[in-house]
Amino acid sequence: KGILVKSASMKVLAEESPGAYKDIDQVVQVSHDLGIVEKIVRFVPIGVVKG
């Protein structure tokens, strides 16, 4: 994709890798099926702030 990333360490890059995150819809569905949570509303992110 032509993406260039500069980081102080590989650990930081690994944490930001898309593969480091689980599909939230799958996590919520499994949690709901197990009776751990009750699905009420779905939020949609509008931005990210880091710092």
C-alpha positions in Angstrom: 0.0 0.0 0.0 3.0 2.3 0.1 2.8 3.1 3.8 5.9 4.3 5.5 6.0 4.2 9.4 8.7 5.5 11.7 8.7 4.3 15.3 11.0 4.2 18.3 10.4 0.4 18.7 8.8 -2.6 17.0 6.6 -3.1 20.1 4.7 0.2 19.4 4.2 -0.9 15.8 2.9 -4.3 16.8 0.3 -2.6 19.1 -0.9 -0.4 16.2 -1.1 -3.3 13.7 -4.7 -3.9 12.5 -4.1 -7.6 13.2 -3.6 -6.7 16.9 -7.3 -6.0 17.3 -10.2 -8.4 17.4 -13.4 -7.8 15.4 -15.6 -6.1 18.0 -18.8 -7.4 16.4 -17.6 -11.0 16.9 -16.5 -10.3 20.5 -19.9 -8.7 21.4 -21.8 -11.5 19.7 -19.9 -14.3 21.5 -20.3 -12.4 24.8 -24.0 -12.0 24.2 -24.4 -15.7 23.3 -22.7 -16.7 26.5 -25.0 -14.5 28.6 -22.1 -12.3 29.7 -23.6 -9.1 28.2 -26.9 -7.8 26.9 -26.7 -5.9 23.5 -28.4 -2.6 23.8 -26.9 -0.1 21.4 -24.1 0.0 18.8 -21.7 3.0 18.8 -19.9 4.3 15.8 -16.5 6.0 16.3 -16.2 9.5 14.9 -12.6 10.1 15.6 -9.4 9.0 17.5 -7.3 11.1 19.8 -3.9 9.9 20.9 -1.3 11.6 23.0 
